[in-house]
Amino acid sequence: MSRLNRFINSSWEGLKISLNALRINKTRSVLTTLCIIIGIVMVTLMNAVSNGMDSEFDKSMAMMGQNVIYVETQPWNRGPDYKWWEYRNRRDMKLDYVEEIKEASRLASEVSATVAQSATIRYKDTSTEGVFLAGVTQKYFDTAGLDVEQGRVFTTEEVRRGQKVTVLGATLADKLFERGTPLGKEIRISGQEFTVIGILEKQGKFLGLADMDRRAITPITVYGQIYGLRSGIQLAVKFPNEEIMKEGEYEVEGIMRRIRGLEATEENDFSINKPQAFKAQLESFKTGLYIVGGALTALSLIIGGIGVMNIMFVSVRERTKEIGIRKAVGAKAWEILYQFLIEAVVMCLLGGLIGLAISYPLSLLLNQLFIASIDLSVVFSAFILCSLVGLVFGFIPAYKAAKSDPIESLRYE
């Protein structure tokens, strides 16, 4: 028999023996791999969340508009250097800044203003609380990259005159109007009647959290009549492309310093924010996730590996006589080693399969609450991880079995 045939036969026999051993000791095998199951569940869900966040990030950034910067009183990045005591005393943005920036800028293609708050919206006997209500200038739909699926957006004249018209998000429209078209219907916002003139195209959730389709958009002038415009105005400046946006950021900063009357030695009393700021926060979150999740996964796999090694020592001791008989009839040491390594790997793979079977429904549940997506690379990585745990922690018991004296093994009772 050639070495290759012998290796194949040994692999097949080792696999049958290991599966038979696992079948006989089902409960012991599952309990032994419990920590491996936990480790695989943790590493799978951790990667599922990370993959989900990556896949949703670009989509979420598109919801904020392409090549847009935002001018506000406070920065978005609220890290350890966040000076809230300084930012809260900054002067508010003003609606007049929209025209001033547009007239002074050579690079900006569109400028808009937005102010928002949570509101309750009613249609007849149906009401929805916690709706994102935004008052905007007419160019907001261009800077935010929003399109309407039905109807239209409001005109510059409607904004100027403070017409009580509104454009609804898809989720809100479905909630308020279960049958028929919402267009032309009257809804109530803070006791005021507004006419629905458009329905936005469905966008989904921002980073898997906020439903961007659960909102209502009104002209900023009528919003100001109801709620006032003393604070919370956000300015959005859009540029033709990314290259121009980089230069345009400095231009807008200079324009804002002039508008605010700042001296050369004074610091900015406003912040220029970009959607890319979320990328740094996302990476920071993912780093923390990997550190904590990786440490707990490693601990679970090490504990699980020690359990596998312990059971393999028990298995070697229980089958000492069998090992002696196999050696007596010509089995090589490497075949004995290989047999027990296969058994250790199969046991760990069993834990991996159970872990993946648990992870899949958990990831579906997690995706309803946040964002999670399992792909084939995660499954492949889980199998490799389980195999490595089996090889590393199964080697010492397997080596002990391979090096055992056949005569002493045959005498073992």
C-alpha positions in Angstrom: 0.0 0.0 0.0 1.4 3.4 -1.0 1.9 6.1 1.6 -0.9 8.2 0.1 -3.4 5.3 0.3 -2.4 4.6 3.8 -2.8 8.2 4.8 -6.3 8.3 3.1 -7.3 5.1 4.8 -6.0 6.3 8.2 -7.9 9.5 7.8 -11.1 7.7 7.0 -10.8 5.2 9.8 -9.8 8.0 12.2 -12.9 10.0 11.2 -15.2 7.0 11.7 -13.7 6.2 15.1 -13.9 9.8 16.3 -17.6 10.1 15.1 -18.4 6.9 16.8 -16.7 8.1 20.0 -18.8 11.3 19.9 -22.0 9.4 19.2 -21.4 7.2 22.3 -20.6 10.2 24.5 -23.0 12.8 23.1 -23.7 14.7 26.3 -20.0 14.7 27.4 -19.0 16.0 23.9 -21.5 18.8 23.9 -20.7 19.9 27.5 -17.0 19.7 26.7 -17.4 22.1 23.7 -19.8 24.5 25.6 -17.1 27.2 25.9 -16.2 26.7 22.2 -19.9 27.2 21.3 -20.0 30.4 23.3 -16.7 31.6 21.7 -18.0 30.9 18.2 -21.3 32.6 18.9 -19.4 35.7 20.2 -16.9 35.9 17.4 -19.7 35.4 14.8 -22.0 38.0 16.2 -19.1 40.4 16.7 -18.2 40.1 13.0 -21.8 40.2 12.0 -22.2 43.6 13.7 -19.0 44.9 12.2 -20.0 43.7 8.7 -23.4 45.2 9.1 -22.0 48.5 10.1 -19.6 48.6 7.2 -22.3 47.7 4.7 -24.7 50.3 6.1 -22.1 53.1 6.4 -21.9 54.3 2.8 -25.7 54.0 2.5 -26.2 56.1 5.6 -23.7 58.7 4.5 -25.6 59.1 1.2 -28.7 60.0 3.3 -26.8 63.1 4.4 -26.1 64.3 0.9 -23.0 64.0 -1.3 -20.2 66.5 -1.1 -21.9 68.5 1.7 -20.5 70.2 4.8 -22.6 71.4 7.7 -22.1 74.7 9.6 -23.4 74.6 13.2 -22.6 75.9 16.7 -21.2 72.6 17.9 -19.0 69.8 16.5 -20.4 66.3 15.9 -17.3 64.6 17.3 -18.0 64.4 21.0 -14.7 62.8 22.1 -12.6 63.5 25.2 -11.7 67.0 23.8 -15.4 68.0 23.6 -15.6 71.5 25.3 -19.3 71.6 26.0 -18.9 74.6 28.4 -17.6 76.7 25.5 -19.8 75.4 22.8 -23.1 76.1 24.7 -22.3 79.8 24.8 -21.7 80.2 21.1 -24.0 82.4 19.1 -26.7 80.7 17.2 -26.8 80.3 13.4 -29.2 82.7 11.6 -31.4 82.1 8.6 -29.9 85.2 6.8 -26.5 83.3 6.6 -28.0 81.2 3.8 -28.1 84.1 1.3 -24.9 85.6 2.6 -22.9 82.4 2.1 -24.5 81.8 -1.4 -23.6 85.3 -2.5 -20.0 85.2 -1.2 -19.1 81.7 -2.2 -17.5 81.0 -5.6 -17.5 77.2 -5.1 -20.8 76.3 -3.4 -23.5 75.0 -5.7 -26.4 75.0 -3.2 -26.9 76.3 0.4 -29.8 75.4 2.7 -30.9 75.7 6.3 -32.6 73.2 8.5 -34.1 73.3 12.0 -35.8 70.3 13.6 -37.5 68.9 16.6 -39.7 65.9 17.7 -43.4 66.3 17.1 -46.7 64.5 17.2 -48.6 64.3 13.9 -52.3 63.5 13.5 -54.6 62.5 10.6 -58.2 62.1 11.8 -58.1 59.5 14.6 -54.5 58.3 13.8 -51.6 59.9 15.5 -47.8 59.3 15.5 -45.5 60.5 18.3 -41.8 61.2 18.1 -41.8 62.2 14.5 -38.7 64.0 13.2 -40.2 67.4 12.1 -37.9 69.6 10.0 -38.3 73.1 8.8 -36.2 73.7 5.8 -35.4 76.1 3.0 -36.3 75.1 -0.6 -32.8 73.9 -1.5 -32.7 71.5 1.3 -33.9 68.7 -0.9 -30.9 69.3 -3.2 -28.3 69.4 -0.4 -29.7 66.3 1.3 -30.1 64.4 -2.0 -33.8 63.7 -1.4 -36.2 62.7 -4.1 -40.0 62.4 -4.0 -41.8 59.2 -5.0 -45.2 60.9 -5.2 -46.1 64.5 -5.6 -43.6 67.3 -5.3 -41.5 69.4 -3.0 -42.5 72.9 -2.0 -41.4 75.9 -4.0 -39.4 79.0 -3.1 -42.6 81.1 -3.2 -44.3 78.6 -0.7 -41.3 79.0 1.6 -41.3 82.8 1.3 -45.0 83.0 2.1 -44.9 80.4 4.9 -47.4 78.1 3.2 -48.6 75.2 5.5 -47.5 72.4 3.2 -45.5 69.3 4.1 -43.6 66.4 2.5 -43.7 63.1 4.4 -41.3 60.2 4.8 -42.5 56.8 3.5 -42.9 55.2 6.9 -44.9 58.1 8.3 -47.1 58.2 5.3 -47.9 54.5 5.6 -48.6 54.9 9.3 -51.0 57.8 8.9 -52.7 56.7 5.6 -53.3 53.0 5.4 -55.6 53.4 2.4 -55.6 55.8 -0.6 -53.1 58.5 -1.5 -51.9 61.0 1.1 -51.5 63.7 -1.5 -53.8 66.7 -0.9 -54.9 65.4 2.6 -54.8 67.6 5.7 -52.7 66.6 8.7 -52.3 68.3 12.0 -48.9 69.4 13.4 -49.0 71.2 16.8 -52.7 71.9 16.2 -52.0 73.5 12.8 -53.4 72.0 9.5 -50.8 71.2 6.8 -51.5 69.9 3.3 -49.5 66.9 2.2 -47.9 67.7 -1.2 -45.3 64.9 -1.5 -44.0 61.6 -0.3 -40.2 60.9 -0.2 -38.6 57.9 -1.6 -37.8 55.2 1.0 -34.4 55.6 2.6 -34.2 53.1 5.5 -32.4 53.5 8.8 -29.4 55.7 9.5 -26.6 53.4 10.7 -29.3 50.9 11.5 -30.7 53.1 14.3 -32.9 56.2 13.3 -35.7 55.6 10.8 -35.1 58.3 8.1 -38.5 57.6 6.6 -40.3 58.6 9.8 -40.2 62.4 9.3 -42.1 65.4 8.0 -40.6 68.3 6.2 -42.1 71.8 6.2 -41.0 75.3 5.0 -38.7 76.8 7.5 -40.8 80.0 7.6 -44.0 78.3 8.8 -41.9 76.2 11.2 -40.6 79.4 12.7 -44.1 80.8 13.1 -45.0 77.8 15.2 -41.8 77.0 17.1 -39.5 80.0 16.5 -36.0 80.1 15.0 -34.0 81.3 17.9 -31.7 78.3 18.1 -30.9 75.0 16.4 -30.4 76.2 12.8 -28.1 74.0 10.7 -26.6 75.2 7.5 -25.7 72.8 4.7 -23.4 73.8 1.9 -23.1 71.5 -1.2 -20.3 71.5 -3.7 -20.1 70.0 -7.2 -17.6 67.3 -6.3 -15.3 66.1 -3.6 -12.2 67.9 -4.8 -14.0 71.3 -4.8 -15.5 70.5 -1.4 -12.0 70.3 0.2 -11.2 73.8 -1.0 -14.7 75.0 -0.4 -14.5 74.1 3.3 -11.8 76.7 3.8 -13.8 79.2 1.8 -16.9 78.7 3.9 -14.8 79.0 7.1 -13.5 82.4 5.9 -17.0 83.6 4.9 -18.4 82.6 8.3 -15.6 84.3 10.1 -16.4 87.5 8.2 -20.2 87.2 8.8 -19.6 86.6 12.5 -17.2 89.6 12.7 -14.3 87.6 14.2 -10.9 89.1 14.5 -7.8 87.3 13.1 -6.7 86.3 16.7 -10.2 85.0 17.7 -11.1 81.3 17.4 -14.1 80.2 15.4 -17.4 80.4 17.3 -18.9 77.8 14.9 -18.1 74.3 13.7 -17.8 72.9 10.2 -19.0 69.3 10.3 -18.6 66.6 7.6 -20.3 63.2 7.4 -16.8 61.7 7.4 -16.7 62.5 11.1 -19.0 59.5 11.7 -16.3 57.3 10.1 -13.9 58.0 13.0 -16.6 57.3 15.5 -17.5 54.1 13.7 -13.9 52.9 13.7 -13.6 53.8 17.4 -16.7 51.8 18.2 -15.5 48.8 16.1 -12.1 48.9 17.8 -13.7 48.8 21.2 -16.0 46.0 20.0 -13.0 43.9 18.7 -11.0 44.5 21.9 -13.8 43.5 24.3 -15.3 40.8 22.0 -11.9 39.4 21.0 -10.7 39.1 24.7 -13.9 37.3 25.7 -13.8 35.1 22.6 -10.2 34.2 23.3 -11.0 33.4 26.9 -13.9 31.2 25.9 -11.9 29.3 23.3 -8.9 28.8 25.7 -11.2 27.4 28.4 -13.0 25.3 25.8 -9.7 24.1 24.4 -8.5 23.1 27.9 -11.8 21.1 28.3 -11.2 19.4 25.0 -7.6 18.5 26.1 -8.9 17.1 29.4 -11.5 14.9 27.6 -8.9 13.7 25.1 -6.7 12.6 28.0 -9.7 10.7 29.4 -10.3 9.2 26.0 -6.7 8.1 25.6 -6.8 6.5 29.0 -10.1 4.7 28.3 -8.7 3.3 25.0 -5.2 2.4 26.1 -5.7 -1.3 25.4 -7.2 -0.4 21.9 -4.1 1.6 21.2 -1.9 -1.3 22.2 -3.8 -3.7 19.9 -3.5 -1.3 17.0 0.2 -0.9 17.5 0.6 -4.7 17.8 -1.0 -5.3 14.4 1.3 -2.7 12.7 -0.2 0.8 13.2 2.4 3.5 13.0 2.8 6.2 15.7 1.7 8.9 13.3 -1.5 7.0 12.6 -2.4 6.9 16.3 -1.4 10.6 16.6 -3.5 11.5 13.6 -6.5 9.5 14.8 -6.7 11.4 18.1 -6.0 14.8 16.4 -9.0 14.1 14.1 -11.2 13.3 17.1 -10.2 16.6 18.8 -10.8 18.6 15.7 -14.1 16.9 15.0 -15.2 17.7 18.6 -14.3 21.3 18.2 -16.0 21.5 14.8 -19.1 20.1 16.5 -19.0 23.0 18.9 -18.5 25.4 15.9 -21.5 24.0 14.1 -23.7 24.3 17.2 -22.3 27.8 17.7 -23.1 28.8 14.1 -26.6 27.3 14.4 -27.2 29.5 17.4 -25.6 32.6 15.9 -27.7 32.7 12.8 -31.1 33.3 14.4 -29.5 35.6 17.0 -28.0 37.7 14.1 -31.5 38.0 12.5 -32.9 39.2 15.9 -30.0 41.6 16.3 -30.5 42.9 12.8 -34.0 44.0 13.9 -32.6 46.0 16.8 -29.3 47.2 15.2 -27.5 46.0 12.1 -25.9 42.6 11.7 -25.0 40.6 8.6 -23.3 37.1 8.6 -21.4 36.3 5.4 -19.6 33.2 4.2 -16.1 34.5 5.3 -17.3 34.5 8.9 -18.5 30.9 8.6 -15.2 29.9 7.0 -13.2 31.7 9.7 -15.2 30.0 12.4 -14.4 26.5 11.0 -10.7 27.4 10.8 -10.7 28.7 14.4 -12.3 25.5 15.6 -9.8 23.4 13.7 -6.9 25.3 15.2 -8.3 24.9 18.7 -8.6 21.2 18.2 -5.1 20.8 16.7 -3.4 22.9 19.4 -5.2 21.5 22.5 -5.5 17.9 21.1 -1.9 17.5 20.2 -0.5 16.7 23.7 -3.0 13.9 24.4 -2.6 12.6 20.9 1.2 12.6 21.2 1.0 10.8 24.5 -1.2 8.1 22.8 1.2 7.8 19.8 4.3 7.4 22.1 2.7 4.9 24.5 4.5 1.5 24.8 2.4 -1.2 23.1 3.2 -3.9 25.6 2.3 -1.7 28.6 -0.9 -0.7 26.7 -1.9 -4.3 26.2 -1.4 -5.0 29.9 -3.6 -1.9 30.9 -6.9 -2.8 32.6 
